[in-house]
Amino acid sequence: MSVLKVIEVLSGSATSWEDATQKAVSKASKSVKHIRSVYVQDQSATVKDGKVSEFRVNLKITFELE
């Protein structure tokens, strides 16, 4: 039987929510092994001069414990 753990991660990107998600997973995978899934809990954006300047995501990353 596997034991899984969930951590919460925040990430941002000037490009898109998808890019912010990929950046979070790439960064987390450098220190967390056996990532199984990602759940995008929240999405938000910051606005500067009437345009979206940053896309932000709040993720829950699930991984298997050894």
C-alpha distance (Angstrom), angle and dihedral (degrees) to the residues before:
residue distance angle dihedral
M1 . . .
S2 3.81 . .
V3 3.77 124.9 .
L4 3.80 114.9 -147.7
K5 3.78 131.2 -163.8
V6 3.82 129.6 -160.6
I7 3.80 125.4 -148.4
E8 3.79 128.9 -177.0
V9 3.81 119.2 -127.5
L10 3.81 132.1 -177.4
S11 3.80 121.6 -153.5
G12 3.78 140.1 169.3
S13 3.80 139.3 -160.5
A14 3.79 136.8 -177.9
T15 3.84 88.9 -142.7
S16 3.83 111.1 50.5
W17 3.80 147.7 -42.2
E18 3.80 88.3 -98.6
D19 3.79 90.8 55.4
A20 3.81 90.9 48.1
T21 3.82 88.9 51.9
Q22 3.81 92.6 49.3
K23 3.80 91.6 48.2
A24 3.82 90.7 52.4
V25 3.80 93.0 49.7
S26 3.82 92.7 45.5
K27 3.80 92.4 50.0
A28 3.83 94.4 44.1
S29 3.81 91.9 48.6
K30 3.82 89.5 62.9
S31 3.81 90.4 68.9
V32 3.83 104.4 15.8
K33 3.80 119.5 66.9
H34 3.80 129.1 -156.2
I35 3.82 98.5 24.5
R36 3.81 106.7 -172.2
S37 3.81 105.1 178.6
V38 3.77 148.0 -11.4
Y39 3.79 126.8 -138.3
V40 3.81 116.7 -163.2
Q41 3.78 101.7 -142.4
D42 3.82 99.9 175.9
Q43 3.77 139.1 6.6
S44 3.78 125.9 -161.1
A45 3.77 139.5 158.1
T46 3.77 138.5 -150.7
V47 3.79 120.7 -133.8
K48 3.79 127.8 -147.2
D49 3.80 124.3 179.2
G50 3.80 92.2 -9.8
K51 3.83 94.8 -53.0
V52 3.79 134.2 95.3
S53 3.79 106.8 -99.5
E54 3.81 100.8 176.5
F55 3.79 136.5 16.7
R56 3.81 113.9 -147.4
V57 3.80 132.2 -165.1
N58 3.78 133.8 -170.6
L59 3.82 108.0 -151.6
K60 3.76 137.1 -172.6
I61 3.80 110.1 -148.7
T62 3.80 117.9 -161.0
F63 3.79 120.0 -157.3
E64 3.79 137.9 170.0
L65 3.79 119.8 -110.5
E66 3.80 117.6 -133.2
